[in-house]
Amino acid sequence: MTKQEKREMLKQIVAAAESAEIVTGKLLKNASRIALYGAGNYGRQILASLNEMGFKAEMFIDKRADALKEYCGLPVYKIDDISEKDRKDLTVIVSFLMTIDGFNDFRDWLKSNGFAKVLNPQRLDLLSEFSANKGISISQNVEPILEAFDLMNDEISEDVFFEVCKAHAKLTHAELPILNPDMTQYVDVKVPFKNNYRSFVDCGAFTGDTLESLALHHKVKNYFGFEPDPVSYAKLSEMTDSLSGRIGTAICFPLGVSDKNEFLRFSSGGGGSSKISDTGEEIIQVVRLDDVLKGYDDLLIKMDVEGAEIAALNGARNIIMRTKPDLAISVYHKFFDLWEIPLMLKKWIPEYKFYMRSHYDYTLDTVLYTTI
């Protein structure tokens, strides 16, 4: 299809989209009893979102049940503890991440063990996002979606934007495989960055996985890693030490990034889903990049901060306006970010060119890359 043909089809698909709440209600209307398979951070997120939408789960299923006993106020059972009748009655939402093929295999295994109703959480359109945009339909955003689509600078980007938007509009995430399987997230994405990774700002550095990839693919002069989760930060520090001699100067900060310098509640756990949360059990410090990084004009700023990307960008606005850095910004935690972030950046820097890549199944790890 030509870009104009994709645009017209996208317009029709988005305009016809039902609200997330309506579709979720259809999917779960016969789910009188719900169990979550997987008592971890992702399970906690799904449980919170279900509660906000008025659905109640009654248990977790997890092979670690003997040790856990209870999680998030719900009992935890091993699969062998579930009766034959309960296996038929329960709607099981698989609450840990895996590839589409992995989920299909796991679903078939559950069904072979008597569980009649098994749902992939991605079929529910990233449940945490539903509650955050309650009552708002993607169909109310046709014009900004098309405006953002027009910004995509190559055919790969057009296709990614089109497929991700279609998945959101039709809630077909569970059928959407990885879109860019031959690209390594952030570090090998076929984008003509002007600064060529000389100084890399890693917001949401996690355990240093991106840093490790960087060292394999590029000659990095300066590395700045921001990671507020204490467990992940300790591993990031170890990774930085192990790469001594393979990268230039490396500075790690046990901080988050935002649009203010303040202390915020944080939901931790040492996993990739740690994030700023009003109900978090820990307190972290967040900072504006504008107040921390000064004097660098060769930056690539990467942000994967679990839905706080817009706030983090606003905290780096002076750097962006002044130096026009290369950017790699996650746009999958909140589906409105898919179009709101490129439109915001285009307003700040009209010269920016926009590229979009998706590095995991279900539209997860979809990243907006910009350069001039």
C-alpha positions as CSV (number, residue, x, y, z in Angstrom):
1,M,0.0,0.0,0.0
2,T,1.1,3.6,-0.6
3,K,1.3,5.9,2.4
4,Q,-1.9,7.6,1.4
5,E,-3.7,4.2,1.2
6,K,-2.4,3.3,4.6
7,R,-3.6,6.7,5.9
8,E,-7.1,6.3,4.6
9,M,-7.4,2.7,5.9
10,L,-6.0,3.8,9.3
11,K,-8.6,6.6,9.4
12,Q,-11.4,4.2,8.9
13,I,-10.1,1.7,11.4
14,V,-9.6,4.2,14.2
15,A,-12.9,6.0,13.6
16,A,-14.7,2.7,14.0
17,A,-13.0,1.7,17.3
18,E,-15.0,0.9,20.3
19,S,-13.9,2.1,23.7
20,A,-11.5,-0.1,25.7
21,E,-14.1,-0.5,28.5
22,I,-16.8,-1.8,26.1
23,V,-14.5,-4.4,24.6
24,T,-13.2,-5.5,27.9
25,G,-16.7,-5.9,29.2
26,K,-17.5,-8.1,26.3
27,L,-14.5,-10.2,26.9
28,L,-15.1,-10.7,30.6
29,K,-18.9,-10.6,30.7
30,N,-19.1,-14.3,31.3
31,A,-16.1,-14.4,33.7
32,S,-17.9,-14.8,37.0
33,R,-14.8,-16.2,38.5
34,I,-11.3,-15.0,37.6
35,A,-7.9,-16.4,38.5
36,L,-4.5,-14.9,37.6
37,Y,-1.7,-17.3,36.7
38,G,1.5,-15.7,37.8
39,A,2.0,-14.0,41.2
40,G,4.5,-11.4,40.2
41,N,4.8,-7.7,39.4
42,Y,2.8,-8.1,36.2
43,G,0.1,-10.0,38.0
44,R,-0.1,-7.2,40.6
45,Q,-0.6,-4.7,37.7
46,I,-3.4,-6.7,36.1
47,L,-5.1,-7.2,39.4
48,A,-5.1,-3.5,40.2
49,S,-6.5,-2.7,36.7
50,L,-9.2,-5.4,37.0
51,N,-10.3,-3.9,40.4
52,E,-10.5,-0.4,38.9
53,M,-12.7,-1.7,36.1
54,G,-15.0,-3.4,38.6
55,F,-13.8,-7.0,38.0
56,K,-12.7,-9.1,41.0
57,A,-10.1,-12.0,40.9
58,E,-10.4,-14.6,43.6
59,M,-6.9,-16.2,43.5
60,F,-3.5,-16.5,42.0
61,I,-2.1,-19.7,40.6
62,D,1.7,-20.1,40.9
63,K,4.1,-22.9,41.3
64,R,5.6,-21.1,44.2
65,A,2.4,-21.3,46.2
66,D,3.8,-23.2,49.1
67,A,6.2,-20.3,49.8
68,L,4.0,-17.4,48.9
69,K,0.6,-18.5,50.4
70,E,-0.8,-15.1,49.7
71,Y,-0.2,-12.3,47.2
72,C,-1.8,-8.9,47.0
73,G,-4.4,-10.1,49.5
74,L,-5.4,-13.1,47.5
75,P,-4.6,-16.8,48.2
76,V,-2.0,-18.4,46.0
77,Y,-2.6,-22.1,44.8
78,K,-0.6,-24.5,42.9
79,I,-2.3,-25.9,39.8
80,D,-2.7,-29.3,41.5
81,D,-4.7,-27.6,44.2
82,I,-7.4,-26.6,41.8
83,S,-10.4,-28.9,41.6
84,E,-11.8,-30.3,38.3
85,K,-14.9,-28.2,38.7
86,D,-13.0,-25.0,39.4
87,R,-10.8,-25.6,36.4
88,K,-14.0,-25.5,34.2
89,D,-15.5,-22.5,36.0
90,L,-12.5,-20.2,36.3
91,T,-11.4,-17.7,33.6
92,V,-7.6,-17.8,33.9
93,I,-5.7,-14.7,32.8
94,V,-2.1,-15.5,32.3
95,S,-0.3,-12.8,34.2
96,F,3.3,-13.0,33.0
97,L,4.9,-11.9,29.8
98,M,5.9,-14.3,27.0
99,T,6.0,-14.4,23.3
100,I,2.8,-15.2,21.3
101,D,4.1,-18.7,20.5
102,G,5.0,-19.2,24.1
103,F,1.5,-18.1,25.2
104,N,-0.2,-20.4,22.7
105,D,1.8,-23.3,24.0
106,F,1.1,-22.4,27.6
107,R,-2.6,-22.0,26.9
108,D,-2.8,-25.4,25.2
109,W,-1.1,-26.9,28.2
110,L,-3.6,-25.3,30.6
111,K,-6.5,-26.5,28.5
112,S,-5.1,-30.0,28.5
113,N,-5.2,-29.8,32.2
114,G,-8.9,-29.0,32.3
115,F,-8.9,-25.2,32.3
116,A,-11.6,-24.3,29.8
117,K,-11.2,-20.5,29.6
118,V,-7.7,-18.9,29.2
119,L,-7.0,-15.3,28.3
120,N,-3.9,-13.6,27.2
121,P,-3.7,-10.2,29.1
122,Q,-2.6,-8.6,25.8
123,R,-6.0,-9.5,24.4
124,L,-7.3,-7.1,27.0
125,D,-5.3,-4.3,25.5
126,L,-2.7,-3.7,28.2
127,L,-5.1,-3.7,31.1
128,S,-3.3,-1.0,33.1
129,E,-3.9,1.4,30.3
130,F,-7.6,0.8,30.3
131,S,-8.1,2.2,33.8
132,A,-5.8,5.1,33.1
133,N,-7.9,6.3,30.1
134,K,-11.3,5.3,31.4
135,G,-14.1,6.4,29.2
136,I,-11.8,7.7,26.4
137,S,-11.9,5.9,23.1
138,I,-9.2,5.9,20.5
139,S,-11.9,6.9,18.0
140,Q,-11.9,10.4,19.6
141,N,-8.4,10.9,18.4
142,V,-8.6,10.4,14.6
143,E,-7.0,13.7,13.6
144,P,-4.0,13.7,15.9
145,I,-3.3,10.0,15.0
146,L,-3.3,10.8,11.3
147,E,-1.1,13.9,12.0
148,A,1.4,11.7,13.8
149,F,1.3,9.0,11.1
150,D,2.2,11.7,8.5
151,L,5.4,12.4,10.4
152,M,6.8,8.9,10.0
153,N,9.9,9.2,7.9
154,D,10.3,5.7,6.3
155,E,8.2,2.8,5.2
156,I,9.1,0.7,8.2
157,S,7.9,3.4,10.5
158,E,4.7,3.8,8.5
159,D,4.0,0.1,8.8
160,V,4.8,-0.1,12.5
161,F,2.6,2.9,13.3
162,F,-0.2,1.5,11.2
163,E,-0.1,-2.0,12.7
164,V,0.2,-0.7,16.3
165,C,-2.7,1.7,15.9
166,K,-4.7,-1.1,14.3
167,A,-4.0,-3.4,17.2
168,H,-5.1,-0.7,19.7
169,A,-8.2,0.1,17.7
170,K,-9.3,-3.5,17.1
171,L,-7.7,-5.0,20.3
172,T,-5.8,-7.5,18.3
173,H,-2.6,-7.3,20.3
174,A,-2.5,-11.0,21.0
175,E,-2.3,-11.7,17.2
176,L,0.4,-9.2,16.5
177,P,3.9,-10.7,16.4
178,I,7.2,-8.9,16.7
179,L,7.4,-6.3,13.8
180,N,11.1,-5.7,13.6
181,P,12.7,-9.1,14.6
182,D,16.1,-8.3,13.0
183,M,16.8,-5.1,14.9
184,T,18.3,-4.8,18.4
185,Q,16.3,-2.3,20.5
186,Y,18.0,1.1,20.8
187,V,21.4,0.1,19.4
188,D,20.8,-1.4,16.0
189,V,17.6,0.2,14.5
190,K,18.7,1.4,11.0
191,V,18.1,5.1,11.9
192,P,20.7,7.7,10.8
193,F,21.4,9.2,14.2
194,K,23.5,12.4,13.9
195,N,25.5,11.8,17.2
196,N,26.3,8.1,16.5
197,Y,25.9,7.1,20.2
198,R,28.9,9.1,21.4
199,S,27.1,10.1,24.6
200,F,24.3,7.9,25.8
201,V,21.7,8.9,28.4
202,D,19.9,5.7,29.7
203,C,16.7,6.7,31.5
204,G,15.3,3.5,32.9
205,A,18.7,1.7,32.7
206,F,17.3,-1.4,34.5
207,T,20.2,-3.8,35.1
208,G,22.4,-2.6,32.3
209,D,21.0,-4.7,29.5
210,T,21.0,-1.7,27.1
211,L,24.5,-0.7,28.2
212,E,25.8,-4.3,27.5
213,S,24.3,-4.1,24.0
214,L,25.8,-0.6,23.4
215,A,29.3,-1.9,24.3
216,L,28.9,-4.6,21.6
217,H,27.7,-2.3,18.9
218,H,29.2,1.1,19.4
219,K,32.1,3.1,20.7
220,V,30.6,5.1,23.6
221,K,32.5,8.1,25.0
222,N,30.1,8.9,27.8
223,Y,27.4,6.8,29.5
224,F,24.8,8.2,32.0
225,G,22.5,5.6,33.5
226,F,19.4,6.6,35.6
227,E,17.8,3.7,37.6
228,P,15.7,4.3,40.8
229,D,15.0,0.7,41.6
230,P,17.6,-0.3,44.2
231,V,17.8,-4.0,43.1
232,S,18.2,-3.1,39.5
233,Y,20.6,-0.2,40.3
234,A,23.0,-2.6,42.1
235,K,23.0,-4.8,39.0
236,L,23.5,-1.8,36.8
237,S,26.6,-0.8,38.8
238,E,28.0,-4.4,38.5
239,M,27.4,-4.3,34.7
240,T,29.2,-0.9,34.5
241,D,32.2,-2.3,36.4
242,S,32.3,-5.4,34.2
243,L,32.5,-3.2,31.0
244,S,35.4,-1.1,32.3
245,G,37.7,-0.5,29.4
246,R,35.0,-1.1,26.7
247,I,33.2,2.2,27.2
248,G,34.5,5.6,28.1
249,T,33.3,7.5,31.2
250,A,30.3,5.9,32.9
251,I,28.2,7.6,35.6
252,C,25.2,5.8,37.2
253,F,22.5,7.7,39.2
254,P,20.1,6.0,41.7
255,L,17.5,8.4,40.5
256,G,14.4,8.5,38.3
257,V,13.7,11.2,35.8
258,S,10.6,13.5,35.6
259,D,9.6,17.1,35.1
260,K,10.3,18.2,38.7
261,N,13.0,17.5,41.3
262,E,11.1,15.8,44.0
263,F,10.5,12.6,46.0
264,L,7.8,10.3,44.8
265,R,6.3,6.9,45.7
266,F,7.6,4.0,43.8
267,S,6.5,0.5,43.2
268,S,9.7,-1.6,43.2
269,G,10.6,-5.2,43.1
270,G,13.7,-5.3,41.0
271,G,11.8,-6.2,37.8
272,G,11.2,-4.4,34.5
273,S,7.8,-3.2,35.6
274,S,9.0,-1.1,38.6
275,K,7.5,2.3,38.2
276,I,6.4,5.6,39.9
277,S,3.0,4.9,41.6
278,D,0.8,6.7,44.1
279,T,0.4,3.3,45.9
280,G,4.1,2.4,45.8
281,E,5.8,1.1,49.0
282,E,9.1,3.0,48.5
283,I,10.2,6.6,48.1
284,I,12.6,7.6,45.3
285,Q,14.1,10.8,44.1
286,V,13.4,12.0,40.6
287,V,15.2,14.8,38.8
288,R,14.9,16.9,35.7
289,L,17.6,16.0,33.1
290,D,17.9,19.8,32.5
291,D,19.3,20.2,36.0
292,V,21.6,17.2,35.9
293,L,23.2,17.1,32.5
294,K,24.9,20.3,31.3
295,G,27.5,21.0,28.7
296,Y,26.9,18.0,26.4
297,D,25.8,18.6,22.8
298,D,26.3,15.0,21.4
299,L,23.6,13.1,23.3
300,L,21.3,10.2,22.5
301,I,18.6,10.2,25.2
302,K,16.8,6.9,25.7
303,M,13.7,6.8,27.9
304,D,11.9,3.6,29.0
305,V,10.3,4.8,32.2
306,E,7.1,2.8,32.5
307,G,4.6,5.5,31.4
308,A,6.4,8.6,32.7
309,E,7.9,9.4,29.4
310,I,6.0,12.7,28.8
311,A,7.0,14.0,32.2
312,A,10.6,13.0,31.7
313,L,10.7,14.7,28.3
314,N,9.3,17.9,29.8
315,G,12.1,17.7,32.4
316,A,14.6,17.6,29.5
317,R,13.0,20.2,27.3
318,N,15.8,22.8,27.6
319,I,18.4,20.2,26.6
320,I,16.2,19.1,23.7
321,M,15.4,22.7,22.5
322,R,19.1,23.7,22.8
323,T,21.0,20.7,21.5
324,K,18.5,18.8,19.4
325,P,19.7,15.4,20.7
326,D,18.9,12.0,19.1
327,L,16.1,10.4,21.0
328,A,14.8,6.9,21.6
329,I,11.5,7.1,23.5
330,S,9.3,4.2,24.5
331,V,5.7,4.8,23.3
332,Y,4.0,1.6,24.4
333,H,3.3,2.0,28.1
334,K,0.4,4.4,27.4
335,F,-1.2,4.0,24.0
336,F,-1.9,7.8,23.7
337,D,1.9,8.3,23.8
338,L,2.0,6.7,20.3
339,W,0.8,10.0,18.8
340,E,1.1,12.6,21.6
341,I,4.9,12.2,22.0
342,P,5.8,12.7,18.3
343,L,3.4,15.6,18.0
344,M,4.9,17.3,21.1
345,L,8.4,16.8,19.9
346,K,7.6,18.1,16.4
347,K,6.2,21.3,18.0
348,W,9.5,21.7,19.9
349,I,11.9,20.8,17.1
350,P,10.3,21.2,13.6
351,E,13.4,19.7,12.0
352,Y,13.1,16.4,13.8
353,K,12.6,13.3,11.6
354,F,10.7,10.5,13.1
355,Y,11.2,6.7,13.0
356,M,9.3,4.0,14.8
357,R,10.3,0.4,15.5
358,S,8.7,-2.4,17.5
359,H,10.9,-4.9,19.1
360,Y,8.6,-7.4,20.9
361,D,5.3,-9.2,20.4
362,Y,1.9,-7.5,21.2
363,T,3.2,-4.0,20.2
364,L,5.4,-4.0,23.4
365,D,8.8,-2.3,23.2
366,T,7.6,0.0,20.5
367,V,10.1,2.9,20.4
368,L,10.0,6.3,18.7
369,Y,13.4,7.3,17.4
370,T,14.2,10.9,16.4
371,T,17.1,12.8,14.8
372,I,17.7,15.8,12.6
